[in-house]
Amino acid sequence: MLFRGQDTRMSSRTFTIRSSFCPFTFAFSLSQCLCGEYFFLRDLLLTSAPSASTVTLYETLLRPMLFSMDPEKVHELTMTTLKAFSRRPWLLDLIRRGHSEMPGKDLFGIHFPNPVGLAAGFDKNGVALPAWEALGFGFIEIGTITALEQPGNPRPRVFRIPEMEAVINRLGFNNDGVEKIAARLENLRGASRWPKIPVGINIGKSKVVPLEEAVADYIHSFKRLRGLGDYFVLNVSSPNTPDLRKLQEQGAIVELFKAIQEQNSGKPLLVKIAPDLTYEQLDKILVRALEHKLAGIIATNTTIDHQGVPAEKRQLGGLSGKPLRAQSLDMLKHIKNNSSLPVISVGGIMNADDAKARFDAGADLVQIYTGFIYRGPMLVRQICNLPTCRAQGRGG
């Protein structure tokens, strides 16, 4: 992998050496930042709540290197590294050291050690669950998982916009498929390495399955996984699977809610919605969710509104990060003002102040994704150290 500004006129032998060395350099650098940040900033962070402007070792040392590389390649290397960490308890203990205990929060019958979760889409295949727990997350949501294994859309399909602290992706539910992932999760349980934090499972429609057969496709995934997840999420809002968002329409979503709940034996079921819904469309979903006894709403997915993105940076796909901040917050406020359903707020949470705004607006839990890419692992601790976050835990 070539770094920006690097001389491309190198021999094929040199390129082979550098390419093969890069993953090891990456893994070493990532491990240094994961462990180093906790030790270097531990005393500061345990005695005071860091502000949104706190600059971490990740941002100053590792991020510039990562951002000179292809975004999806960086993600793959990250997952490979965290997967390796997950198999080495002593490394997990190094990362975990320095976490402060929190009162936690109880929501839809589940205890969350803290209210900061990893959003779906980062660990699609559930390969690094122990590592996410060690990094301080209060819960993990894996997926989106489909009934069929699928490669997703053609590459390139992930695009950073650093000046906007944003990402556009059109991944298309690339994942190993429900059978492989279920077997992986069962093996993790059997090896006694299952995390102590809640694990949510996000399921979606296989791309090749016609829309009229979508319900059966969701049911297949849910039945195979229902004994493994603490809660489940119906993803009907990704913009990267053709016609998927049509499942948010009234007739389709009622059929889906009803069918899944008929197969459900008490696991909390949530639905993840798009930020591009009108309030009228959203209100209808909220009514149906209550009617079919859903446990809550995840608001929101990525947006297809790219008006704020410079024309030369626009790509097909869902936009996440800072440009989604206001839109996602508005959806949260509307839900809390018009429904009693719990809300996991996600979208545009780039720092602790963004998370505080979500808690102040009534969010029960928050999730991060693009904020994790731009701020690194210390963002979890920064949010958890918010006075409002700790107060929410005591009141949970």
C-alpha positions in Angstrom: 0.0 0.0 0.0 1.5 3.3 -1.1 1.5 6.3 1.2 0.4 9.7 -0.1 3.4 11.5 -1.6 5.5 8.3 -1.8 7.6 7.8 -4.9 5.8 5.3 -7.1 8.8 4.6 -9.3 10.0 1.6 -7.3 10.9 -1.9 -8.4 8.4 -4.7 -8.1 10.6 -6.3 -5.5 10.6 -3.2 -3.3 6.8 -2.9 -3.7 6.4 -6.6 -2.6 8.5 -6.1 0.5 6.7 -2.9 1.5 3.3 -4.3 0.9 3.9 -7.5 2.9 5.4 -5.4 5.7 2.6 -2.9 5.9 0.1 -5.1 7.9 2.7 -5.9 10.6 3.6 -2.2 10.9 -0.1 -1.4 11.1 -0.8 -4.0 13.7 2.2 -2.8 15.8 1.1 0.9 15.5 -2.5 0.1 16.3 -1.5 -1.9 19.4 0.8 0.9 20.6 -2.0 3.4 20.3 -4.7 1.2 21.8 -2.5 0.4 24.8 -0.5 3.6 24.9 -3.5 5.9 24.9 -4.9 4.2 28.0 -1.7 4.3 30.0 -0.6 7.8 28.8 -4.0 9.5 29.5 -5.3 7.3 32.3 -4.6 9.6 35.2 -6.0 12.6 33.4 -9.1 10.8 32.3 -9.8 9.2 35.7 -9.6 12.5 37.5 -11.5 14.7 35.1 -13.9 14.4 32.2 -12.0 15.2 28.9 -13.4 17.8 26.7 -14.4 17.4 23.1 -11.2 19.1 22.1 -8.9 16.6 23.8 -6.4 15.4 21.2 -5.3 11.7 21.5 -2.3 9.7 20.4 -4.5 8.1 17.8 -5.4 11.4 16.2 -1.8 12.8 16.2 0.2 9.6 15.4 -1.9 6.8 13.9 -4.7 8.6 12.0 -2.4 10.4 9.6 -0.9 7.1 8.5 -4.2 5.4 8.3 -5.8 8.2 6.3 -3.0 7.9 3.7 -4.3 4.4 2.9 -7.4 3.0 1.2 -10.3 3.2 3.7 -11.6 -0.3 3.3 -8.1 -1.8 3.5 -7.6 0.1 6.8 -10.8 -1.4 8.0 -9.8 -4.9 7.1 -6.4 -4.5 8.8 -8.1 -3.1 11.9 -10.4 -6.1 12.1 -7.6 -8.5 11.5 -5.7 -6.9 14.4 -8.6 -6.8 16.8 -9.4 -10.4 15.9 -5.9 -11.4 16.9 -6.2 -9.4 20.1 -9.5 -11.2 20.9 -7.6 -14.5 21.0 -4.9 -13.2 23.5 -6.3 -12.5 27.0 -3.1 -10.8 28.2 -3.4 -8.2 25.4 -7.0 -7.6 26.3 -6.1 -7.1 29.9 -3.5 -4.5 28.9 -6.1 -2.5 26.9 -8.8 -3.0 29.6 -6.6 -1.8 32.5 -7.6 1.6 33.7 -11.4 1.4 33.0 -13.5 2.9 35.8 -16.6 1.2 36.9 -20.0 2.8 36.0 -23.4 2.2 37.5 -24.7 0.9 34.2 -28.1 1.1 32.7 -31.0 -1.4 32.4 -33.0 -1.1 29.2 -35.6 -3.6 27.8 -34.6 -6.2 30.3 -30.8 -6.0 29.6 -28.1 -4.5 31.7 -25.7 -2.3 29.8 -22.4 -1.6 31.8 -22.2 1.8 30.1 -24.4 3.5 27.4 -21.8 3.7 24.6 -22.1 1.0 21.9 -20.4 0.1 18.7 -22.8 0.6 15.8 -23.6 -2.1 13.3 -21.4 -2.1 10.2 -18.0 -2.1 11.9 -17.8 -5.7 13.0 -20.1 -7.2 10.3 -19.0 -10.8 10.9 -18.6 -10.8 14.7 -14.9 -11.6 14.7 -13.6 -9.3 17.5 -16.2 -9.3 20.3 -13.8 -9.6 23.2 -11.6 -6.8 21.8 -14.6 -4.4 21.7 -15.4 -5.1 25.3 -11.7 -4.5 26.2 -11.9 -1.1 24.5 -14.6 0.0 26.9 -17.8 -0.3 24.9 -20.9 -1.0 26.9 -22.4 -3.1 24.1 -21.7 -4.2 20.6 -24.0 -4.5 17.6 -22.7 -6.9 14.9 -23.9 -7.2 11.3 -25.6 -6.4 9.2 -26.0 -10.1 8.6 -27.9 -11.6 5.7 -29.3 -15.1 5.2 -26.9 -15.5 2.2 -23.2 -14.8 2.1 -22.5 -11.9 -0.2 -19.6 -9.8 -1.3 -21.3 -6.5 -1.4 -21.0 -3.8 -4.0 -17.9 -3.4 -6.3 -14.9 -1.6 -4.9 -14.0 1.2 -4.3 -17.0 1.6 -2.0 -15.8 3.6 1.0 -14.7 7.2 0.7 -13.4 9.6 3.4 -14.1 13.3 3.4 -11.6 14.5 6.1 -12.4 18.2 5.9 -16.0 17.4 6.8 -15.2 14.5 9.2 -17.4 12.3 7.1 -17.5 9.0 5.3 -19.6 7.9 2.3 -20.0 4.1 1.9 -21.9 1.9 -0.5 -20.7 -1.5 1.0 -24.0 -3.3 0.4 -24.2 -5.7 3.3 -21.0 -7.5 2.6 -20.8 -10.4 5.1 -20.1 -14.1 5.6 -23.8 -15.1 5.7 -25.9 -16.3 8.6 -24.6 -19.9 8.8 -20.9 -19.0 9.0 -21.4 -16.2 11.5 -23.7 -18.3 13.7 -21.2 -21.0 13.8 -18.4 -18.5 14.7 -20.5 -17.1 17.5 -21.3 -20.6 18.8 -17.6 -21.4 18.8 -16.9 -18.2 20.8 -19.4 -19.2 23.4 -18.0 -22.7 23.5 -14.5 -21.4 24.1 -15.7 -19.3 27.0 -14.5 -16.1 25.3 -18.0 -14.5 25.0 -18.0 -10.9 26.2 -19.8 -9.9 29.4 -21.4 -6.9 27.6 -24.6 -7.2 25.6 -24.3 -8.3 21.9 -26.9 -7.0 19.5 -27.4 -8.6 16.1 -28.4 -6.5 13.1 -30.1 -8.4 10.3 -31.0 -7.4 6.7 -32.2 -8.6 3.4 -30.0 -10.6 1.0 -29.5 -8.6 -2.1 -30.6 -11.4 -4.6 -33.8 -12.0 -2.7 -36.8 -10.3 -4.3 -38.6 -7.7 -2.1 -41.7 -9.8 -2.0 -39.7 -12.6 -0.4 -37.9 -10.4 2.1 -39.9 -11.4 5.1 -38.9 -15.1 4.7 -35.3 -14.0 4.3 -35.3 -12.0 7.6 -37.0 -14.9 9.3 -34.4 -17.4 8.2 -31.6 -15.2 9.7 -33.5 -14.5 12.9 -34.3 -18.1 13.6 -30.7 -19.1 13.1 -29.4 -16.4 15.4 -32.1 -15.9 18.0 -30.3 -17.9 20.6 -27.1 -16.0 20.3 -28.0 -12.3 20.5 -29.1 -10.2 23.5 -31.2 -8.0 21.2 -32.0 -7.9 17.5 -32.3 -5.1 15.0 -34.2 -5.1 11.7 -32.2 -3.0 9.2 -34.7 -1.7 6.7 -32.9 1.6 6.1 -29.6 1.0 4.4 -29.4 3.0 1.2 -27.0 0.5 -0.4 -29.3 -2.5 -1.0 -31.7 -1.9 -3.9 -35.3 -1.2 -2.7 -34.5 -2.0 0.9 -36.0 1.2 2.2 -39.3 0.3 0.7 -39.6 -2.1 3.7 -40.2 1.1 5.8 -43.5 1.6 4.0 -46.6 0.8 6.0 -47.8 -2.5 4.6 -44.3 -4.0 4.3 -43.1 -3.0 7.8 -46.2 -4.3 9.5 -45.8 -7.7 7.7 -42.1 -7.8 8.8 -42.8 -6.8 12.4 -45.6 -9.4 12.7 -43.7 -12.2 11.1 -40.6 -11.8 13.2 -42.5 -11.4 16.5 -44.3 -14.6 15.8 -40.9 -16.3 15.8 -39.7 -14.4 18.8 -39.5 -15.9 22.3 -38.9 -12.7 24.2 -35.7 -11.2 22.7 -35.9 -7.4 22.4 -36.5 -6.4 18.8 -35.7 -3.0 17.4 -35.9 -1.4 14.0 -33.2 0.9 12.5 -34.7 3.8 10.6 -33.4 6.2 7.9 -32.8 9.9 8.7 -34.4 10.8 5.4 -37.9 9.8 6.5 -40.5 12.5 6.8 -42.0 13.0 10.2 -45.3 11.6 8.9 -43.6 8.4 7.7 -41.7 8.2 11.0 -44.8 8.6 13.1 -46.5 5.7 11.3 -43.5 3.5 12.0 -43.6 4.5 15.6 -47.3 3.5 15.9 -46.7 0.1 14.2 -43.6 -0.5 16.4 -45.7 0.0 19.5 -48.5 -2.1 18.2 -46.2 -5.0 17.6 -44.3 -4.6 20.9 -40.9 -3.6 19.6 -38.4 -2.8 22.3 -37.1 0.4 20.7 -35.8 2.4 17.8 -32.3 2.9 16.4 -32.1 6.4 14.9 -30.5 6.7 12.5 -28.8 5.0 9.6 -26.7 6.9 7.0 -28.3 9.6 4.8 -28.7 9.9 1.0 -28.8 13.7 1.4 -25.4 14.9 0.1 -26.3 18.5 -0.5 -23.7 19.7 1.9 -20.9 17.7 0.3 -18.8 19.4 -2.4 -19.7 18.2 -5.8 -16.3 16.7 -6.5 -16.5 14.6 -3.3 -20.0 13.2 -3.9 -20.4 9.5 -4.3 -23.3 7.1 -4.5 -23.9 5.7 -1.0 -24.8 6.6 2.6 -23.2 9.7 4.2 -22.2 9.4 7.9 -20.2 11.5 10.3 -20.4 15.2 11.2 -22.8 16.2 8.3 -25.4 13.7 9.8 -25.2 15.2 13.3 -28.2 17.7 13.1 -30.4 15.4 11.1 -30.0 12.5 13.5 -30.5 14.7 16.5 -33.7 16.1 15.1 -35.0 12.6 14.5 -34.2 11.6 18.1 -36.0 14.7 19.5 -39.1 13.9 17.3 -39.2 10.3 18.5 -38.9 11.2 22.2 -41.6 13.9 21.9 -44.0 11.6 20.1 -43.4 8.1 21.4 -42.6 6.2 24.6 -40.2 3.9 22.8 -36.6 3.8 24.0 -34.1 5.1 21.4 -30.5 4.2 20.7 -29.1 7.3 19.0 -26.5 7.0 16.3 -25.2 9.2 13.5 -22.9 12.2 13.7 -21.6 11.5 17.2 -18.1 12.7 16.7 -17.1 13.8 20.3 -18.3 13.8 23.9 -20.3 17.0 23.4 -22.3 15.4 20.6 -23.1 12.5 22.9 -24.1 14.9 25.6 -26.6 16.5 23.2 -28.1 13.1 22.5 -28.5 12.2 26.2 -29.9 15.7 26.9 -32.5 15.0 24.1 -33.5 11.8 25.7 -31.4 9.1 24.1 -31.3 6.0 26.2 -28.1 4.7 24.7 -25.7 5.9 22.0 -23.6 4.2 19.3 -20.5 5.4 17.4 -19.0 4.4 14.1 -17.6 7.3 12.0 -16.6 9.1 15.3 -14.5 6.1 16.2 -12.7 6.3 12.8 -11.9 10.0 13.3 -11.3 10.1 17.1 -10.1 6.6 17.9 -10.7 4.4 20.9 -10.5 7.1 23.5 -13.8 8.5 22.3 -15.6 5.8 24.3 -13.9 6.9 27.5 -14.5 10.5 26.8 -18.2 9.9 26.5 -18.4 7.7 29.5 -16.7 10.3 31.6 -19.4 12.8 30.9 -21.3 13.8 34.1 -24.6 13.4 32.3 -23.6 9.9 31.2 -22.7 8.8 34.7 -25.9 10.5 36.0 -27.9 8.6 33.4 -26.4 5.4 34.6 -27.4 6.0 38.2 -30.9 6.8 37.0 -31.2 3.8 34.6 
